[in-house]
Amino acid sequence: MIKTAYTFIPSREHQYFDHPESPGRLDALEPLFALLEGVEPIKALPATVDQVARVHQLRLIKLVEETCKQRPGIVEHAPTYITQTSYQDALLAAGGVVACTRAVLNGDVKNAFALVRPPGHHAETDHVMGFCIFNNIAIAAREALASGVNRVMVIDYDAHHGNGTQNACIHDERFGFISTHQWGIYPGTGWFEDVPHARGRLVNVPLSAFAGDQVFLNVADDIFKPVVEKFRPQMLFISAGFDSHWNDPLASLGLSTCGFFNLSKKLVNLAEEYCQGKIVFILEGGYDPRNVANGSAAVFDALTNSTLSKAIHDPSPHHEPNHESRIAEIRKLHGFTP
């Protein structure tokens, strides 16, 4: 059995002038694949309309399809754009995540990483948003639930709040969600006191600028672990946003490549302890190609139980703010105080 699998879907026709969400952000990934050991690609097919419709309204799906037949253009203020191929590209991106999910569920692989674009975690049930067209990770989580899994959880460490994923699971007690994100930037959602009806299942962790390696490890130990332990998901899905790196051009968090590795190891270990190892990482943001490649290599090393293979030493030059009180507030709010 292949232990770790991946899908790589760069969607090279889905691009718009000088937009930061472009095929170029994945350009440094292809040399990486030749260096991976014990990791194999798997084939992906486009997601079906029925699979996408588990998350998105049919009206939106048809609107995207029809709009893409027109000339390229901006369709949302983020700005989110579409081209003539974007509908099929978005279906294929979602299909790449579904392929990884099915491979893990079927026992063909232990874990997987879907390196796809366009990204998905901002896309809501009824509209595209934040560079995202269809919500890839929510579609995959729904695929798992439809296949007989009783509970799933998404953990999102992109620099921006995963508002679309939260929207997709807000009323489903089988679907848990945790988002770490820089507070005060796009999309402006995800305060820790939001969604009071879903305490212990939907957990937002807004962070100050420059929160980095140590803060994320503390969050993993003090928030991720108790939430997963209480919710007991049978499969973990990870929104891997490498815009949490300290020199991403669109955000100001503080993770380094080593920080991505240590955080990913924590997540893989949680899957081992609570989900029989079932975990799928899904690429979201990250707008420096070098950071995307280095962060992806770190995730693969965590998935394959390897040491950090790339000799990358890129610590944040910024001082990390103290988040002990914020973590304590969130733990108390969700019932995790001693």
Summary of the structure (lengths in Angstrom):
residues: 338
radius of gyration: 18.1
end to end distance: 41.7
largest distance: 57.5
contacts: 1288
relative contact order: 0.15
helix: 38%
strand: 19%
